Structures are given as structure tokens and as C-alpha cells.
Amino acid sequence: MVVLALGGLGRGRVGYAWVLTLFGDYRGSVRRTGLVWVSPLLLRRRVDVRLRHWRSEPLPAVDANGTALRVVVLVVWRIKDTVRAALGIEDHEAYLSAQVESAMARVLSQLPADAFHEDAPTLRDAEAVGDALTRMLKADCEPVGVEVYSAQPTGIEYAPEVAAAMQRRRIAAIDAKHRDSVLTSVVDAVDDTVNRLTTRGIVDLDDYERKALVKDLTVAFYTGRTGGGDCA
């Protein structure tokens, strides 16, 4: 009898719980710390309920344009419902990994990684992407007792096979945007110059002469601001 009693003694630790079963049937959970006694007839399964961090390997994904990406996600999570988590799934991190891939595929496919020629929402807004990913992953993991606090992409990059081509597109877009900005300022400067010349009576121009002056000034101003090149 003494041996049986001593066999039921155990020590509860901070950050851990025991799920108790008898012949496969759930019989309760123990979250207490310190010395506790549990019937030796019950099978004890220790469950880690501490707050944990899980960082993925670079995972494959595609954006809204179908462009291949590689994404690293950091998830902060813990086991909240020990019964569901212990009896519902065998490997919590493997389950979490599968759900991250699923949620990531749904979230990332809604936006392009970059909007090269327009101001539009993209995957570069890490906060918005993280919020959407967290909400989706939280809903997916709740039924099995896993609570997700945060799921944030720590890196969204183009896949190696398309990275060089997308980098060239990005550079071309930046260059085009710069040229548009320069040309807009040049046009404004030319318009102001011609108006000043005519309103002050310095020159008297007909339509043909005005167009010629505008063209010459545009070429001169644009060349001066870009350091050379062709306005066309």
C-alpha cells in the first residue's frame, strides 16, 4: 500500500501541466506546482504550456501576381487547452508549421510583393501582413487548444530563380519614377519661364515661335537636371 501511495507522488513544475488518462479516456489535468499525488493507475502526459517562439525555415509562397517568394515567419504561441492539444494532435510544432504554410499561402496571394508603377498596398507592409496572418492562424489553431499571440513575417524575398529579374524591374521602376518627377518639374519651370517672358513684354511670340521656345527650353532644362540624355 505504501509503495502504491509513493508511486503516485510527483512534482508539478512551473510552465508544465499533466493530462491524465485511463485506458485512453480523459480523467483530468493537473496544473499545480510542487508535490502532488496522482493515482498510479492514471497515465500522465506532460504538456509544455509555456510561451514559445517558433521560427520557420524559408517557406515557398506566391504573391497576387503568381511571383515565387521565400518567406520566414516568427510565431509566438502556447498551449492553452491542454486536453485538446494533448489528445487532439501528436506533434504541436509540426501542426503549427502546417497551419503557418496554409495561412501564409492565403494571405500572401492577396497582394503583390511590389507595385512597381503605382502606389498600392503590397506585401512590403509587414504590419498589415502580420496582422492578417495572426488572425488567420489564431482561428486555425484555436480548435486544437493552441493559442497564437503573433505571427509576423521576418523576411519576404523573391525566390532565387526570379530574384534577379525582379531586381531589374524594381530598378527600372525607380528610374522611370525619377524621370517622371524630373520631367514634371522641368515642364513647370518652362511654363513659368515662358509666361514671365511674355507677360513682361520681353518677347512677342506667335504660336509657332512659342512652341519652338518651349521645346528648346524643355531640352535645355531636362539635360541640365539629368546631366545629359535625350528628352524624348
VOGU-3710 file (C-alpha; in Angstrom, 3 decimals, decimal comma):
1> mvvlalgglg> 0,000/0,000/0,000  2,843/2,351/0,894  4,574/1,532/-2,393  1,353/2,292/-4,291  0,969/5,603/-2,471  4,549/6,621/-3,096  4,218/5,655/-6,743  1,577/8,330/-7,167  3,750/11,164/-5,936  5,123/13,668/-8,423
11> rgrvgyawvl> 6,330/17,240/-8,647  4,467/19,814/-10,653  6,697/22,332/-12,401  6,046/25,907/-13,439  5,180/26,066/-17,134  4,038/22,440/-17,367  0,791/20,551/-16,879  -0,180/16,893/-16,734  -3,016/15,442/-18,759  -4,355/12,310/-17,049
21> tlfgdyrgsv> -5,956/9,399/-18,912  -7,159/5,919/-18,002  -7,283/3,361/-20,788  -7,391/6,201/-23,323  -10,182/8,140/-21,589  -9,527/11,636/-20,259  -9,583/11,827/-16,445  -8,387/15,362/-15,715  -5,485/17,823/-15,807  -3,013/18,926/-13,158
31> rrtglvwvsp> -1,543/22,434/-13,317  -0,394/22,719/-9,716  3,248/23,202/-8,801  5,120/21,453/-6,049  4,496/17,970/-4,678  1,255/16,381/-5,905  -0,243/12,926/-5,727  -1,898/11,259/-8,719  -3,258/7,745/-8,804  -0,602/5,407/-10,203
41> lllrrrvdvr> -3,325/3,839/-12,347  -3,587/7,002/-14,412  -1,308/7,650/-17,357  0,360/11,062/-17,091  1,279/13,058/-20,173  3,352/16,163/-19,525  2,421/19,183/-21,637  4,552/22,296/-22,018  2,254/25,316/-21,520  4,991/27,975/-21,588
51> lrhwrseplp> 5,006/30,822/-24,103  7,144/29,711/-27,021  8,692/31,121/-30,190  8,795/29,202/-33,439  10,724/30,436/-36,466  10,132/28,806/-39,819  12,666/27,927/-42,434  12,291/29,942/-45,681  8,904/28,753/-46,964  7,771/28,872/-50,611
61> avdangtalr> 4,825/31,097/-51,491  3,428/33,186/-54,350  2,072/36,723/-54,384  -1,057/38,012/-56,121  0,803/38,074/-59,457  1,940/34,472/-59,102  5,548/35,504/-58,472  7,545/32,967/-56,454  8,604/34,089/-52,972  10,536/32,801/-49,981
71> vvvlvvwrik> 9,143/33,815/-46,576  10,367/33,405/-42,984  7,690/33,642/-40,263  8,120/34,067/-36,498  5,223/32,737/-34,401  4,657/33,367/-30,679  2,352/30,689/-29,261  1,466/28,468/-26,336  -0,778/25,566/-25,451  -3,927/26,967/-23,828
81> dtvraalgie> -6,294/23,990/-23,723  -4,178/21,058/-22,539  -6,865/18,475/-23,249  -7,412/19,431/-26,879  -3,711/19,931/-27,506  -2,574/16,690/-25,866  -5,314/14,404/-27,154  -6,018/16,111/-30,470  -2,562/16,257/-32,064  0,710/14,411/-31,577
91> dheaylsaqv> 3,341/16,958/-32,646  2,392/20,547/-31,886  5,225/22,191/-33,812  4,571/20,048/-36,884  0,904/21,028/-36,716  1,817/24,690/-36,276  4,194/24,515/-39,243  1,476/23,081/-41,494  -1,010/25,757/-40,432  1,545/28,522/-40,990
101> esamarvlsq> 2,105/27,339/-44,567  -1,641/27,209/-45,192  -2,367/30,638/-43,699  0,633/32,187/-45,418  -0,490/30,917/-48,824  -3,905/32,522/-48,351  -2,615/35,866/-47,033  0,306/36,415/-49,398  -1,703/35,553/-52,505  -3,947/38,588/-51,904
111> lpadafheda> -1,309/41,266/-52,635  1,701/41,737/-54,932  5,157/41,767/-53,394  5,828/45,133/-55,090  3,768/47,643/-57,041  6,428/48,956/-59,394  4,469/51,613/-61,276  1,734/52,691/-58,856  1,047/53,478/-55,223  -0,910/50,462/-53,987
121> ptlrdaeavg> -0,902/48,073/-50,999  1,864/45,466/-51,190  3,406/42,738/-49,078  6,071/45,259/-48,014  3,591/46,485/-45,383  4,846/43,987/-42,813  2,466/45,174/-40,075  -0,663/44,650/-42,175  0,562/41,281/-43,450  1,432/40,202/-39,903
131> daltrmlkad> -1,983/41,227/-38,565  -3,786/39,264/-41,276  -1,543/36,237/-40,770  -2,025/36,341/-36,986  -5,824/36,476/-37,252  -5,958/33,592/-39,689  -3,501/31,408/-37,794  -5,233/32,114/-34,475  -8,550/30,906/-35,908  -6,946/27,796/-37,430
141> cepvgvevys> -5,159/26,746/-34,213  -7,830/27,525/-31,626  -9,842/24,292/-32,204  -6,853/22,180/-31,100  -6,084/24,208/-27,980  -3,114/26,156/-29,389  -3,183/29,921/-28,786  -1,327/32,134/-31,251  -0,263/35,546/-29,976  1,614/36,776/-33,023
151> aqptgieyap> 2,667/35,593/-36,468  4,996/38,040/-38,179  6,910/37,686/-41,447  10,557/38,480/-40,670  11,567/38,277/-44,315  9,695/38,287/-47,624  12,053/37,844/-50,540  11,790/36,744/-54,145  12,703/33,142/-54,841  16,255/32,732/-56,194
161> evaaamqrrr> 15,037/31,811/-59,686  13,213/35,156/-60,132  15,183/37,458/-57,813  17,495/38,892/-60,488  14,656/39,643/-62,911  12,536/41,311/-60,209  15,505/43,390/-59,080  15,902/44,688/-62,640  12,192/45,568/-62,714  12,499/47,393/-59,414
171> iaaidakhrd> 15,480/49,433/-60,627  13,712/50,249/-63,897  10,606/51,376/-61,999  12,651/53,608/-59,693  14,436/55,111/-62,701  11,140/55,714/-64,541  9,623/57,343/-61,458  12,652/59,599/-61,135  12,454/60,581/-64,789  8,738/61,385/-64,468
181> svltsvvdav> 9,446/63,544/-61,440  12,229/65,423/-63,231  10,142/65,913/-66,359  7,220/67,284/-64,328  9,444/69,837/-62,631  11,009/70,776/-65,992  7,611/71,350/-67,602  6,567/73,548/-64,676  9,810/75,542/-64,950  9,429/76,004/-68,722
191> ddtvnrlttr> 5,821/77,126/-68,391  6,771/79,641/-65,705  9,696/80,969/-67,769  7,665/81,427/-70,972  4,819/83,121/-69,086  7,219/85,563/-67,453  8,857/86,438/-70,760  5,567/87,081/-72,491  3,695/88,850/-69,675  6,578/91,273/-69,126
201> givdlddyer> 6,786/92,068/-72,818  10,330/90,840/-73,146  9,388/88,702/-76,167  6,412/88,700/-78,524  5,754/85,186/-79,797  3,298/83,683/-82,223  2,158/80,065/-81,791  4,998/78,610/-83,860  7,660/80,609/-82,028  6,124/79,787/-78,645
211> kalvkdltva> 6,189/76,024/-79,396  9,790/76,252/-80,577  10,836/78,140/-77,435  9,048/75,653/-75,207  10,800/72,767/-76,966  14,247/74,366/-76,710  13,804/75,280/-73,049  12,498/71,818/-72,190  15,510/70,119/-73,778  17,901/72,546/-72,095
221> fytgrtgggd> 16,328/72,264/-68,626  15,940/68,484/-68,787  19,517/67,969/-69,986  20,785/70,231/-67,236  18,911/68,324/-64,494  19,769/64,821/-65,696  23,340/65,547/-66,754  22,764/64,583/-70,371  20,498/62,308/-72,347  17,501/62,754/-74,573
231> ca> 14,177/64,307/-73,577  12,207/62,060/-75,878
//
